[in-house]
Amino acid sequence: MKLNIYFSFFFLLVMSCGQKNNNLVAVVYETSESGHKLTEISDFITVEDASTIRLYPKKKRQTITGFGGSFTEASASLLNRLSQKNRDTIIQAYFSEQGANYSLTRTHMNSCDFSLSQYSYAPVAEDMQLEYFTIEEDRGDIIPMIKDAMKVSKEGFKILASPWTAAPWMKDNNKWVGGKLLPKYYDTWALFFSKYVSAYQKEGIDIWGFTVENEPLGNGNNWESMHYSPDEMTNFVQQHLGPKLEADGHATKILGYDQNREHLKEWVDSMYKNEATSKYFDGTAIHWYASTYEVFPEELQYAHNKAPNKYLIQSEACIDSEIPKWQDDAWYWKKEATDWGWDWAPEKDKYLHPKYAPVNRYARDIIGCLNNYVDGWIDWNMVLDTQGGPNWFKNWCVAPVIVDPEKDEVYFTPLYYTLAHFSKYIRPGATVIALEISDKDVQATAAQNIDGAISVIVFNEGKTKKNFKIRLGDKETSISINPQAIQTIVIPAKK
């Protein structure tokens, strides 16, 4: 009798230990239409018919460069109009470890649509040696914003700089908008990049990389632009920009293209045609404006396979053609937003531009990018006002943080928290890993950080709660995600 009792006790003890050993430790953060804002949640109920997300950390993919947003004159000028307290709150929210902890950023060289006016660092015509080159336009706004962010960021962040256009005097149409760089100014324009790096270095700011030209296919002749064909850009980099940066001792990265994904093939075919053409290209930059829902996975995979050891970075994205909704979280979860394509896309492309929910667009796109070899993702303006500016062209857009400078008020939209789900928990150097999802209505991606911790991002676009199990090896844990919600599930590294 005693033997049976001891045996039963031993059996229950073994079973109990086995169940405990099979439990996967995880911390879950959620942002949802119901009101969670990167909120830690727990106490999930195990459901028998739950779907499964299986993680395969040994199946490694691309290495992460970072996530973040852009330093624009529009954003920086707005910070200058806020109280010091609110300015600090926004900088902390974006760059501190307690905030979104941005690690990859962008800024513009010369003016862009989100500038207060049109200007160039090369203001004197026919100044071939750029003796009058100056970054004075940046000293009152962009440079102080970057320096404030540097003070707050513990690990630091990379800066990618992009020109929208050369000064009109260097172009064949002598205008800010459209036209091409005249061949006789190719060396001058290459020198411009080198002087920009040096000027910012003197300010204590390192420029990590360049894109050769923002939107080389043009923007409908609306605001600052300059056109290249794929071969023209490749020639400029191969024969002028690359050699000049090298000669001047700048190790700044060079990313080609920098426009919508649907044209990737023709650009990477030119950039990576052979060893000579690809020598100075460190990677490719892309935008998301070709569609409000399509990620273009085939194009992304093609670009990766063409140059698997080069960067593939999403350099710009925003909710465009919209005036921000102030203090209205619900709007960001509803399919009410439109973009330029809703009205202006060619008839054959209109299907790519239906109404959409802003949070859905961000979450779907970043997950889709990570699952198709993109290693960095940069949002556009970090801060805009209640009109969606300032913007000299009146091209209103939405930013994750909206401010009312007249009232000194700040609104963190759901887009801020959506971006933080990635930037805060997937750090530079992390490796995207393979996973399998049994529920086709759930989207997910995963990456393992350098310290061994795994971050799984799950997005439920649907209107019903989803139950699933995260499985890693022989361990698992049960989790539920609310309707219209994004989660980051952090699995700590083994000790």
Secondary structure, DSSP 8 states (H G I E B T S, - for coil): -HHHHHHHHHHHHHHHHHHHHHB---EEEEEETTS-SSEEE------TT-EEEEEEEEEEEEE--EEEEEE-HHHHHHHHTS-HHHHHHHHHHHHSTTTT---EEEEEES--TTSSS---S--STT-TT-TT---GGGTTTHHHHHHHHHHH-SS--EEEEEES---GGGBTT-SSSS--B-GGGHHHHHHHHHHHHHHHHHTT----EEES-S-TT-SSSSSS-----HHHHHHHIIIIIHHHHHHTT---EEEEEEEEGGGHHHHHHHHTSSHHHHTT--EEEEE-TT-SS---HHHHHHHHHHSTTSEEEEEE--EES----TT-GGGGGSTTB--HHHHHS-GGGGGG---B-HHHHHHHHHHHHHTTT--EEEEEESEEETTS---TT---EE-SEEEETTTTEEEE-HHHHHHHHHHTTS-TT-EEEEEEES-TTEEEEEEE-TTS-EEEEEEE-SSS-EEEEEEETTEEEEEEE-SSEEEEEEE----
